[in-house]
Amino acid sequence: MGIDIEAGGRVWKRPRVTKSDNPYVRLLVKLYRFLARRTDSKFNKVILKRLNMTRKSRAPISLKKVASQMEGKDGKIACVVGTVTDDKRLYEVPKLTVCALRFTQKARASIVKAGGECLTFDKLALRSPLGKGTVLLRGPVKAREAEKYFGLAPGVPGSTTKQRVRSKGRKFEKARGKRKSRGYKV
């Protein structure tokens, strides 16, 4: 016999727990679980929740995005539960204090060269245990290549969904509906 599921499905009671084998992440989860329980800070609860997220939900963020979000927020610490990557489009990196799970080598070099600072979350917990003077940022979750294929069926009016094509040559899905010269273009 199956389970009697009402409309809307079963409610998932437990919060998600990280499946990471990384001891550093495991210790951070322990630390922020303690801080979330013992302080009234919403910041610590959010950090704990994000540390337990899937890798897909911890999207990387570029240094350019961090710099633009931190404009006019001098003395504040940018917090990213994920990776901070370098951006070639950013010629002059401003002086930033960034706390993240990971930095790419070039991103770290750019920040340090500009006189900034790269923090880890355990250092942040010592410096700002309640999350005061911090700005929480996160990367674009929907920017993954896979997300382009989700949504309305490709070819349907108003759809911007990418179609799955075997190859990108002249013969592959380039006829009616794809070019003005072949009937019509959607």
C-alpha positions, -999 to +999 in steps of 0.1 A: +000+000+000+012+035-008+012+067+012-019+088+011-007+121-002-030+151-001-030+178-028+002+197-025+022+167-015+039+158+017+055+185+038+093+181+042+098+187+079+136+186+083+159+214+071+184+205+045+218+193+058+250+196+038+263+164+022+298+179+018+328+159+030+348+191+034+358+193+071+360+231+068+324+234+057+313+209+084+330+230+111+314+262+097+280+246+099+287+236+135+299+271+143+269+289+126+244+264+141+257+274+175+256+312+166+221+309+151+208+292+183+226+314+208+221+348+192+190+366+180+208+375+148+189+367+115+222+370+097+236+338+114+204+319+105+207+329+069+244+320+067+236+286+083+208+280+058+231+289+029+260+268+041+236+238+040+224+246+004+232+225-026+262+235-048+237+246-075+222+271-051+256+285-041+262+301-074+296+319-080+296+357-081+320+378-101+343+405-086+326+431-108+292+423-093+306+425-058+323+458-065+291+473-080+270+462-051+295+476-025+296+511-040+290+537-013+292+511+014+327+519+028+338+500+058+313+472+053+321+435+046+307+418+016+296+382+025+292+355-001+283+319+007+300+306-024+329+314-047+341+348-057+356+347-093+377+373-111+364+395-138+385+408-167+359+435-174+368+452-141+400+472-148+403+490-114+393+469-084+382+491-055+394+484-019+370+457-007+367+435+024+351+403+011+342+372+031+335+340+010+338+302+011+362+303-018+382+328-039+397+319-073+435+327-073+431+357-096+402+371-076+421+369-044+452+385-060+431+413-074+415+421-040+448+420-021+465+441-048+439+468-044+446+469-007+415+449+002+410+418+024+398+383+018+381+368+049+369+333+058+336+328+077+354+317+109+373+350+109+340+369+102+324+352+132+352+366+154+350+401+138+313+404+136+294+376+154+260+392+149+266+402+113+267+439+119+284+460+092+280+432+066+263+430+032+249+396+022+254+389-015+248+359-037+254+348-073+229+344-101+214+309-095+195+309-128+226+317-149+236+281-153+237+267-189+211+240-179+186+267-169+184+280-205+166+247-216+139+250-189+106+268-194+080+270-222+086+247-251+109+261-277+090+274-307+060+284-287+052+321-291+067+341-263+092+314-254+129+322-249+138+286-241+168+271-258+161+240-279+181+208-276+198+204-309+221+175-319+245+197-338+248+234-347+252+229-384+233+242-415+211+210-416+200+210-380+167+228-371+173+257-393+141+254-415+105+267-410+101+288-379+138+295-376+145+318-406+125+344-424+136+329-458+120+295-449+083+304-443+084+324-410+106+331-380+094+328-344 
